[in-house]
Amino acid sequence: MTTQGKVITLDVTDLAFDGKAVAHLDGKVVFLKGGLPGETVEAEIVSSKPRYDQGVVRRIIKKSDQRIEPRCGHFGQCGGCTWQDLSYEQQLTFKKKQVQDCLKRLGGLEQVEVKEVLGVDDPFWYRNKMEFSFHEGIDQPMVLGLHERGHFDRIFDLDKCWLQSELSNEIVAWVRQFVTTHDIPAYNVGTHTGYMRFLMIRQTARTDQVMVNLVTNRGLFPSAEAMVAGMTERFGQVTTIVHNQTGKVSNVAVGEVEEVLYGPGFIEEQLFDRRFRIRANSFFQTNSLQAQKLYGAAFEMLQSEPTDRVLDLYCGAGTIGILLADKVESVGGVELVDDAVAAARENAALNGIANISFHQGRVRDYLKGQRGCDSEFSTLIIDPPRAGLHPKAARRIIEMQPTKLLYISCNPATFARDAKVFALAGYHLPTVQPVDMFPHTMHIELVGRFYRN
């Protein structure tokens, strides 16, 4: 008998990998939007499937002592933070548990030690990049803000976000007012009409540089000179302003044509003793301060030697290889995205690094050209996207028999899946180190080094 549409009382026992609360009803799992472990809630079942139900908490009958008052007035409406009502210490506890559960259930690796999560010093104001969306308003000409939770086509007008900086909130308000005053139409994702699509703000943590990137439909930016003059007068911290145009219907903040309206067209961030140039469409770790903790933990685990020849797979803009280059004999990077490879080469030159090279192409195709255990590389570093390793890439890595194999992951589930493959091939994973890059979300990064048995 279906329970869909019913309102029932449930006891929340856990948090799932995607951030939803977990309860049980007559032996069946119920995933809930809202609710924390230890709470008794009244929830409406909105979807009933053979193996599980999904529901929405309508009322909390008994509160958890882990529950705190969220700082953000948009919490619950916004699709960004899901755990801002959970104390930060408990967020780290559940993130560690997620890693343990994935290793055990998906990887069959019960003996791996999961270290305590490396948390942030301040769980607010940590993002160096935020994207804000324009949309046609109902009672006003346009809105500029963030996506409503669970809706790709609904944008709410942002008052204040606690994830980037007060400056970014002020820039959002200023741009909203400027676009409204100059009657520049917002883009409609349904009809693909209008002009203003995204406002992207990048702000460095160590060098105090700010980029404002305006992403629009095709066409020249109306009142561009007035916008630049007004913004730079109001915000002296802004060091560059760029305009990206795109005619693609896909709703992503990446331009096909870019024009620099003010400044050099890039900002520079510092990690350890290296400097990295970041352009509007560059990939760079979103939490600069925590990225340094992540890479520090990775390098400590790797224990590189001056004779190591390192292959950095899925190298992106080359950050890891550039940071490691002066500690090893040589580094080779492999990355599919052309722009990322160009950025990697630019940043290697910026830092005067000569013992590093980059190859554009698919990782699995590049590995096919390596001659098994006769490969020129002794050390492999893997930092794949959330989907993890392609099966062919995993198989070819195993065939290379690297002396050292370091895996950095943004998804414990696919990490556990790939770790199982390496374990079956004779590799041992003694420990993993989780690192919290994104407080108030369910996301957790981790790093582990595999040893050949």
N, C-alpha and C positions, 0 to 999 in steps of 0.2 A: 504494500500500500504506500503510495507516494505521500511525502510529508510537505511537498511544495505548497507555499502559501500559509502554512501554519506558523503560529507564534508559540515557542516553547521555551522552557527554562533549561539552561545548560550550565555545566561546570567547565570552565576553561582549564586545560591541563598543560598546554605547551604552545610554542610558536613554531609555525612551519617555515620551510626554507624561503618561501616567497613573502614572509612577513605576516601572513594571516594567523589568527588564533586557531587553536585546535581544541575541539570538544568531541564527545562521543554520545551517540544516541542509539540504544538498542544494538550495540556492537558495531555500529557504522560510524565512520569518521565524519565529522562536520567541520568544514573550514569556514571561519567567520571573519568578516570585515569588522574590526573592533574587538575589544576584549583583550585581557592580559591573563597569564597563568595565575591561578588562585582566585579568579573572580567567578561569581555566579551571575549569569546574564540572562536577559530575556531577548531572544533572537527570532527573527523571521526567516524561514527557509525560502530562499529565492530560486534555488535550482536543486533538483533531486536527480542523482544519477545512480546506477546500480551499485557502485562501490563507495560513493561518498555524496554528501550533501554540501551545499554552499548556503551561507546565511549572512544576515546583517544584524549586528547588535542594535537593538532598539532601546534597551534600558539596562543599566548596570545595577543589579540588586545588591551585590556585595563587592566592594572595591578591593583590589590588591594593594598591599602595602608597598609594592613596586611602582605603583602609578604615581606620576607627578603631573603638575599643571604644565601643559605645553606653552612655550613662550610665544609661538607664532599664532596670530589671529586667523590665519588661513588654514590652520591644521585641521585635517579631516576633509576639507574641500580640495586642497592641493594634492597633486599626484606625486610630489617629491618626498617629503618626510612621511614615514609610516610609523616610526617608533618614538616620536618626540614626547609622547606621554609616558614613556618608560625610562626610568633612571639610567644614566649612561653606564654605570657599573653593571647593571643587569643586561643592557644591550650587549656588552662585551661577553657576558656569561653565555647568552643565547647564541652569539656568533661562534664562540668556541664549540658549543654543543652541536651547531650545524656542521662544522668541519668534522667533528668526531663521528656524527651520524652518517655523513656521506662516505667517509673512509670505511666505516664498518659495513653499512648496508649496500653501498654501490661498489665498493672496492674489495670487500672481504678482508680488509687490513685492520685487524683488531689490536695489533701490537704496536702500532705507530704512536709515538708520544706527540700529543698536540700541546704545544707550549701556550702559556698565557698570551692572550691577544695584546699586541702592541697598540695601545689606544692613543688618541690625540691629546695634546695638552689643553686644547680648548675645542669643545665639540660644536662651536658656532663660528661663523665667519671664515670657514676654512676653504671654500671653493675659489679657485683662480679663474674660473670660467662659468658664466651663466648665459643661457639662451632664453629670451623672452619673446613671446609671440604676439603679433597684432591680429585683431579680428574685428569684424563689424559688430558694433554694439546693438543692443535691442532698444534701450532708452537713451542712447548716446551714440555719436557718430562712430566711435571705435573704442576698443579696449586694448590694453597692452599689459600682458602679465604672463601667467603660467597655466598649464593645462589642468583642468579639473580631473580628479582621480577617476580613472577608468574611461575617460572620454578624449579621443584624439581631436575632436572637432569643437570642443568647448574650452574657452579661455576666460579666466576671471581677471578682473582688473586688480593688479597687484598694489597693495598698500606698502607692505614691508616683508622682505625675505630675510631670514636670519642666517642664510648659508654663505653669502658672499661678503658684502661690506655695506656699511651705511652709505658710502659714496655711490655704490651701484644702485641702491634704492633711490637716491637723489637723481641720478642720471636717468633712470626709468621714468620718474615723474616729470623731469624736464623734457625728455623726448616725447612723451605722451602729450604734453601741453603744446609743444612746438608743432607736432603733426596735426593736432586738432585745430590750432590757430591758423595754420597754413592750408587747411582743408585738403590734406593729402589722404586719399582713400586707403583703407586697410584692405588687405588681401582676403578673399573668401575661399576657403579650401574646398567648398562644395561647387561653386560656379567657376572658380579659377579666374576671377576678375579682381580688380583692385590693384594696389601697388605695394604698400608696406607689408613685409612678411615677418622679419625677425629683427630683434635688437640683440646683439651679442656683446657682452662686456668681458674682457680679459684683464685681470689685475694681478701683478706679480706680488709675491710675498716678501722677497728679499731685495728687490731693486726699485720698488715704488714706481712702476710704470703701468699705464692704463691704456688699453686699446678699446675703442668703440667701433663696432662693425655693424653697419646697417645693411640688411639683406632685403632686397626688393624684387619685384617683378621686373621684366625687361624695361629699359628706358632710363633716360637721364633723371637724376634726383632733383625734384623741384626745390627751389630755394636753397640749393646746396651751400652757396656762399654765406647766406644768412645763418644757416644751421651751424656751420663750422665756426663762424665768428661768435655766435651766441654761446655755443657749447664751450669753446676754449676760454671765453671771458668768464663764464660762470664756474667752470671746473678747470682750474690751472693744473690739476693732477693728470689730466688727459694728455698723453704724449703722442697719440696717433689716432686718426679717424679714417676708416676705409669704407667703401661702398661696393657691395657684391650684388650683381644682378643674376637672376636665374629664371628661366622660363619653364623649368621642369615642374610637373604637377606633383611630384613627390614632395612631401612636407618636411624637408630637411634644410638646415641652415647653412648650405654650402653653395657658393656662387659659381657661375660659369665664366663670368667676366668680372674682374676686380679693378677698381680705381682707388688710388690713394688720394684722399681729400685733404689730409693734414698729417704732418710728421713723416717718419721714415717708412711707415707701412708695416712695422713689426714692433714687438717688445722683446726684451731679453730678461730671462730668469736665471737664477744661479742655483745649482745643486752642488754641494761640496765645493770644490775649487774650480768647477767648470761653468761656463756661461752658455746658455741655449737661446737661440733666436726663435721666436714664435710668431708665425704669421696668422692671418685670419683663419685659414683653413687647416692649420697645422694640428697634428695630434700632440698633446702633451699631457702628462698626468695632471688630473684636475685638482689635486691637493698637493701643492708643492712641498710643504713642510713634512707631510706624512710620506711623500714619495722618497724623501731622503732617508727616512726610517726603513722603508721597504727595501731600498737598494742597499742600505747599510747592513741589514739582516741577511740579504742575499749574498753579498760579498763575503761576509763573515762565515757563512755556511759553505761557500764555494772553496775558500782557502786556495786562491789562485797562486801560481808560482811564475817566476819570470820566463820560464821556458814554455808556458802554456800557449797553445794556438787555439783560439776561441772562435766558435761559430755561434753567432747570435741569431736565432730563428724568430721570425715575426718581429723584426727589430724596430719597426715603426720609424720614428725620427732618429734612431740610433743612440738614444740616451744611455742605455746600459753599456753598450760597447765603448762609447766615448768616455764614460766614467771609469771603465776598467782598463782602457788601452795602455796607460803608463805602468800597469802592474804585470803585464803579460808580454809575450813575444809579438803576437799579432792578433787582430780581430777581423772577422768577416761577418757581414750582416746580410740577411735575406729578408726582403719585404715586397709584398705584392703591389702596394699603392705607389704610383709614380711620384706624387707630391711628397710623400713621406721620405722616399729615397733621396729626393732633391734636398729636402730639409736636413736629412742625416749628413749628406755630403757638405752642405753649407756649415753645419755646426761643427763637423770635424775640422774643417778649414779654419773656422772662427777660433777654435781652441788649439790650433797648430799641431794637430795629430796626424802623423804620417803613416803609422803602422795599422791603418784601418781601411777597409774597402767595403763597398756595398753593392749588392746584386739585386736587381728588380726582377721579380718573378714569383711563382708559386713555390712554397717551401717543399712540397712533395716532389715537384719537378726538379728543383735544384739538388735535392738529396739523391735523386736517381743518378745524377752524374758523379756522386761520390762513390769511391770504390770500396764499399764495405769497410772492413777493419783496416784497409790500407789508406783510409782518408787522411788528408793532411791535417785534420783537426783533432786535437786530443780532448777538448772540452766543448760541451754543447750547453747553451743556455736557451731555454724555451719559454717564451712569453706569449702564448697564443690568445686569440679572441675568446669570447665566452663559450663558443662551441667546442673549444679544445682542439686536440690534434686530429687531423684527417687520418683514417686508419693506414693509408699508404705511407704517410709521413712517419707515423709511429713505427711501422714495420722497418722502414729504411733507417730510422735512428737506431733501432736495435741492431740492425745489420752492421752499422758503423762501429759498434762496441766502444763508445767513448769512455775514456778513463773517468771523466767527471761529467755528470749530467744534472744540471740545475733547472728546476721547473718553477716558474712564477705564474700564478693563476689568479684570475678574477672570478672564478666559478668553482667552488668546492666539488660540485657534482661531476663536472667533466674532468676535473683534476683526479678525482677518485676513480673514475672510469679508466683514464689513461694510466694511472698508477697501477691498476690491476694488470694491465697489459704488460707494463715493465716488470712487475713482480713475477708474472708467469714466464718472462724471458730471463729470469735470474737476477733481477735487480732488487736491492734491499733499500727500503725507505725507513730510516730509524725515527726521524722527527719531522714535523712541519711547524712553521712559524706563521700564525695568522697575523695580519696587519689590518687594522681598521682604517680604511681610507675615507669612508663615507658615513659618519655618525648620523643617527636617526633614520637610517635605511637598513634594509636587511642584507646589504652587500658586504662581502668580506673578501679580502685578498689573502693569499698565502704563498709561501715559498718552501720548497723542499728539495733536498739533494739526494739523488739516487746513487747507491754504491753497487758495483757489480759483485755478485757473490763469487 
